[in-house]
Amino acid sequence: MGRIFCIMGKSSSGKDTIFKILLQRKDINVKRIVSYTTRPQRSHEKPGDEYNFVTIEEKDRLLAEGKVIELRKYDTVHGPWFYFTVDDESVDLSQDDYLMIGTVESFVKIRDYYGADKVLPIYIEVDDGIRLSRALERERSQEHPKYEEMCRRFLADQQDFSEENLKKANITNVFNNNEDSAITSDNIAAFINGK
């Protein structure tokens, strides 16, 4: 029976880096689940890699077709951005294990959709000062930095990933990523392999 491992963490905790490292490892065999978003694509992103980038109209069509498992709306300084997971028939839990990136809210809805025995949380924890430095560095590298949105996300994460929300969602698999994403990835790979 396949499982879905859902990586979560506050912004700039290293989720994307760890996600990519884990997908390249030979000692675990996981496929990716790519979420959907209506937010603008960043300069370094490729469609279908970090996200499937869609229009509001495409999001509405998928909703109308009943294919959306979970949907989150963020009222950003640039207008509403939607992030969501779609049952696009790319997941076959009778054959494979999967890896995805999500939030506490999306994890709970995906767990409820596929079953608690099939969806396991992986929470990436990083010191807030380190996260803020990473976020600022990432934003500076963008062609059109969005500092105001970076600050909004940083503050919103304090609520979204509060101890209360983590406890309520029964998220106990916590991995610290203050220093080295390669070491963190080793620890997560051992967890995936059940070691």
Summary of the structure (lengths in Angstrom):
residues: 195
radius of gyration: 16.2
end to end distance: 17.8
largest distance: 44.5
contacts: 553
relative contact order: 0.23
helix: 38%
strand: 25%
